[in-house]
Amino acid sequence: MPQKRTRSSKAQRRSSLAKFSNDIWQNILFQTNLQDAKSLAQAAPALRPFIHGHVNGTIKRVFTNLGLNAAFVLEVLESTGSVVSGSTILAILNPWTFKPNDLDLYVPHSAVNKVITLFVDNYGVTIFSPKDVQGTDYGSLPDVQDVVTLRKDSIHINIIVSRSDNPLLPIFNFHSTVVMNFMTSTSIFCAYPELTFDYRNLVNMNIVGTWGGLGDKVEGTIAKYIRRGYDFSAFVTDWPEFNTHLCGSHPACPSTLRFVTDGHGFQYWLHGMTDHEIGNVHDIEGEIKFGWKLDN
């Protein structure tokens, strides 16, 4: 007579997953992006502490390569309401693809002096402030008030000052979707996960409309991401699976009005995961609600 099962097949699968050695899981996670790591945590709750530790290790490594302490940077974000964006976050979303060269810190205009003081006091950095913001890589962004660069040895920090107390506003005026990501003190957010995790990069057509083209600086920046393995296009329909997308509704469509909290972005919480947290997109703390399109 067959023995009666005492566990469901789902529970048995979870138990089997948990029996893998740390080395095996480490090797598996080294091949995954942040979206896959989160999906694995959803499928196997027993592995969440291990996966969370791996993600924290990735974040620590990325900041260490920039000459910075990850815990200190997170403290700066928490105490000033700032966010990190740019290639640093892309290197966390898709690890092991490249090493970022600098840190882009987006700061509320009322917090810029505090941010500079914290880095000067803790790292002894030198302050460089351009005479003309328009001459920087960020000068084309309409919501940028000022840009201050901090440097010392391998440390290179760009402080991009928002014209308002919302540090997110400049990010969604960027040249393309590959850098429409950010990290707060509590979470990492990717606005276009369907593109970014598949190494695709869609141009922000508002830039083309404003400038009559991309401009040399933007073209150079986009070429950098092409070298890093990201397929670039000016039209989402250049990728076959989007040929029949519903224009103005699909989250990757340039004509779709997007919001940080519209449920189409990807979010990973830094301080542990619960069933509720990993299954839903939460509001960004202190966020001022706003929308954007890639083609107005």
Secondary structure, DSSP 8 states (H G I E B T S, - for coil): ------S-HHHHHHHHHHTS-HHHHHHHHHT--HHHHHHHHHH-GGGHHHHHHHHHHHHHHHHHHTT--HHHHHHHHHHHT-EEETHHHHHHHSTTS---SSEEEEE-GGGHHHHHHHHHHHH--EEE--S-GGGSTTTT-TTEEEEEEEEETTEEEEEEEESSS-TTGGGGGSSBGGG-EEE-SSEEEES-HHHHTTTEEEB-HHHHHHHTS--HHHHHHHHHHHHTT-EEES-GGGSGGGTT--TTTSTTSTTS-EETTSS-SEEEESS---HHHHHS----TT----EE-S--
